[in-house]
Amino acid sequence: MARHAEWWRDLFASSLWQHLQLSWDDAEDADEATARVVDALRLRGGERVLDVPAGTGRIATRLRSRRHPTVGIDATERFLAVARLAGAPVIRADMRTSVVRAGSFDAAICMWGSFGYFDEAGNRAQARALADALAPRGRCLIDTLAADTLLPRFEPEGRWDLADVHVEERRRYDERSRRIETAWTFWRADVRERRTTSVRLYTVAELADLLEGVGFSSFQALDDDLREFEPSSQRLWMIATKPG
């Protein structure tokens, strides 16, 4: 599968993908997800949070209701419009850029497997932008898949439905680039779209090394139930902390 360097621009511009993401927002218990974010980061009242990418603001708005001043960054205008209507302050920007004042946040989150979209330099830039936004002792949560647990049970195909959209995935792991390359087909009634994605898959150790290289000094690997990450874990919640 040929890898398109900026595949995310095409994917997030897709009307069917946008419909899927809005349907996910309706289907997922965002209140419960927000509570786990608060617990994972041990957020205290009044601590400032940066949400990158914020999408429709489903987490950012709920953090704000818990008295955590939260700002979101995303590149998709349709999602940002939804977030703004919900009252979330959001900025349209690339995740690799530093668009907020350095050291102005106590915590940052990167949810929904949104790390690893770019080439190696781009992924470092994304991690560095997160680190730069944080004050000393600031914490960053990256929610992702890990090579340690995904590859042993890797499935090359998948089919699923959400709301009225049908989805088919054909996946392969490129050992040289360490990326998951996926061909997606979405269809709804008589509308059909095809897109490709390419996401860097890190081991826990590789991700910690990358984050250490941009200024984080301590790491905690959990699963999305906030238990210690282990071979049976479905997802990795990596919590990285800046030195004090």
LINWO-V684678 format. One record per backbone hydrogen bond with DSSP energy under -1.0 kcal/mol. NH is the residue of the N-H (numbers start at 1). CO is the residue of the C=O. If there is no record, write none. Layout:
BEGIN
{{NH;CO} {NH;CO}}
END
This chain:
BEGIN
{{7;4} {9;6} {11;7} {12;8} {14;11} {18;14} {19;15} {20;16} {21;17} {22;18} {23;19} {24;20} {25;21} {26;22} {27;23} {28;24} {30;28} {33;29} {34;30} {35;31} {36;32} {37;33} {38;34} {39;35} {40;36} {41;37} {43;38} {46;67} {47;44} {49;69} {50;107} {51;71} {52;109} {54;73} {57;54} {61;57} {63;59} {64;60} {65;61} {67;64} {68;63} {71;49} {72;89} {73;51} {74;91} {80;76} {81;77} {82;78} {83;79} {84;80} {85;81} {86;82} {87;84} {88;83} {91;72} {93;74} {97;94} {103;132} {104;101} {105;133} {106;48} {107;48} {108;139} {109;50} {110;141} {113;143} {123;119} {124;120} {125;121} {126;122} {127;123} {128;124} {129;125} {130;126} {131;127} {132;128} {133;129} {134;131} {135;105} {138;135} {139;106} {140;240} {141;108} {142;238} {143;110} {144;236} {147;202} {150;146} {151;147} {153;150} {154;151} {158;169} {160;167} {162;165} {165;162} {166;187} {167;160} {168;185} {169;158} {170;183} {171;156} {172;181} {174;179} {178;174} {179;174} {180;199} {181;172} {182;197} {183;170} {184;195} {185;168} {186;193} {187;166} {188;191} {191;188} {193;186} {195;184} {197;182} {199;180} {200;116} {201;178} {207;203} {208;204} {209;205} {210;206} {211;207} {212;208} {213;209} {215;212} {216;211} {217;241} {218;241} {220;239} {222;237} {223;227} {226;223} {229;221} {233;230} {236;144} {237;222} {238;142} {239;220} {240;140} {241;218} {242;138}}
END
